[in-house]
Amino acid sequence: MSLTELRSKDVINVDTGKKLGRVMDIEFDEKTGCVQAVVVPGDFKLSCALRGEKNGIVIPWDRIVRIGDDVILVRLMPGDIAEEC
């Protein structure tokens, strides 16, 4: 599966039913080449926008429950969400 295909899928938290957005980036281990996490858009922060940075929520790969035709289902615990900016 390519990044382009991942970017076309909605990411949904199965515990809350909340739509988190669509994949905007991936993180991978440069030594192994394995995907570590997907990144979806986070809440808008003016400080990030002024610096020209994108704000995102990092979802660890092991929290992905299933990748379907149209959606990616994830199971997130409150401490799992790490925002980057």
C-alpha positions as CSV (number, residue, x, y, z in Angstrom):
1,M,0.0,0.0,0.0
2,S,1.3,3.4,-0.9
3,L,1.2,6.7,1.0
4,T,-1.2,8.0,-1.6
5,E,-3.6,5.2,-0.9
6,L,-3.3,5.8,2.9
7,R,-4.0,9.5,2.4
8,S,-7.3,8.8,0.8
9,K,-8.7,7.0,3.9
10,D,-10.5,8.5,6.9
11,V,-9.0,7.6,10.3
12,I,-11.6,6.7,12.9
13,N,-11.1,5.9,16.6
14,V,-13.2,2.7,17.2
15,D,-13.7,3.4,20.9
16,T,-15.3,6.9,20.4
17,G,-16.4,6.8,16.8
18,K,-14.6,10.1,16.3
19,K,-13.2,10.9,12.8
20,L,-9.6,12.0,13.3
21,G,-9.0,13.1,9.7
22,R,-7.0,11.6,6.8
23,V,-3.4,10.5,6.9
24,M,-1.1,13.4,6.1
25,D,2.2,11.8,6.8
26,I,3.9,8.6,8.0
27,E,6.9,8.1,10.3
28,F,9.3,5.2,9.8
29,D,12.4,3.8,11.4
30,E,15.3,4.8,9.2
31,K,17.3,1.7,10.2
32,T,14.7,-0.9,9.5
33,G,12.5,0.9,7.1
34,C,9.4,-0.2,9.1
35,V,6.5,2.2,9.5
36,Q,6.3,3.4,13.1
37,A,3.3,5.7,13.0
38,V,0.8,7.6,10.9
39,V,0.1,11.3,11.3
40,V,-3.3,12.9,11.0
41,P,-4.1,16.7,11.2
42,G,-4.4,18.0,14.8
43,D,-6.3,20.9,16.2
44,F,-5.4,24.3,14.7
45,K,-2.7,26.2,16.6
46,L,-2.0,29.7,15.5
47,S,1.6,29.5,16.8
48,C,2.2,26.5,14.4
49,A,0.6,28.2,11.5
50,L,2.7,31.4,12.0
51,R,5.8,29.3,11.9
52,G,4.6,27.6,8.7
53,E,4.5,24.2,10.5
54,K,1.7,21.6,10.2
55,N,0.1,20.4,13.4
56,G,-0.5,16.7,13.6
57,I,-1.5,13.8,15.9
58,V,0.9,10.9,15.8
59,I,-0.8,7.5,15.9
60,P,1.5,4.6,16.7
61,W,1.3,1.8,14.1
62,D,0.5,-0.8,16.7
63,R,-2.7,1.2,17.5
64,I,-4.1,0.5,14.0
65,V,-6.8,-2.1,14.3
66,R,-7.7,-2.5,10.6
67,I,-7.1,-0.9,7.3
68,G,-10.2,-1.2,5.1
69,D,-11.1,0.0,1.6
70,D,-12.3,3.4,2.8
71,V,-11.2,3.8,6.5
72,I,-8.4,3.1,8.9
73,L,-9.7,2.0,12.3
74,V,-7.5,2.8,15.3
75,R,-7.9,2.2,19.0
76,L,-6.4,5.1,21.0
77,M,-6.0,5.5,24.7
78,P,-5.8,9.1,26.2
79,G,-2.0,8.8,26.7
80,D,-1.4,7.6,23.1
81,I,-2.0,10.8,21.4
82,A,1.1,12.8,20.8
83,E,0.8,16.1,18.9
84,E,3.6,17.5,17.0
85,C,4.1,20.9,15.7
